[in-house]
């Protein structure tokens, strides 16, 4: 299994040890562009034409809100 496949499996399983950089790598791989909401903010927004923006707080590890 490739690193990419392992990373996707980790995300799909909603792993408790998912890191922000791992999620960023996958979103950018799917064509999203990261931008900071404002200076000093811990939230980052990922945008892609034709899709809803995704805002993620930069916590280590990523917290699940489900």
N, C-alpha and C positions, 0 to 999 in steps of 0.2 A: 504494500500500500504506500503510495507516495505521501510526501509531507502535506501536500494540498488536500488529499483525501482524508488524512488523519485530522487536519484542522477542521474540515467541514463536518466530520463525524463528531468532533468535540463540540462544535457549535450546535448541531442538530440535537445532541444529547443534553443540551443546556448544562454543560459541565460547570461545576462550582469553581474551578480554577482557571476559567477563561480569562485571558489577559486582553487589555485594550489594544495592544499592538497586534495581537492575533486577529481580532475582529476587524481592525483597520485594514490589515493586509487583505482579508477576504473581500471587504466592501470595495476597496480600491481595485481589486482584481475583477470585480463585476462592473467597473466603470464609474463608481462613485468618487466624488472629489470632496476632501475634508476641508472644513473651514471652522475657525473658532467663532463663537457667538460674540464675545467681546473680550477685551483685555482683562486678564486675571480670572477668567471664568474656567471652571473645570469641565464644561460641557462643549462638545464638538458636534457639528452638524455635517452630515454626509449628504451630498446632493447629486442627482443624476437627472438629466433631461427626461421628462415624461414620467417621472416617479415622485412619490411623496418624499420629502426630506426625512432623514433619520437623525435624531438627536440622541447622543449617548454621553452620559457623565463619565469622566475618566477616573474610575475607581479601580484599584487593583485588589482583588480580581473584580471583574464586572459583576455587579449585583443584578439578580433576577427580580423582576417585578411581575410575577405571575401568581 
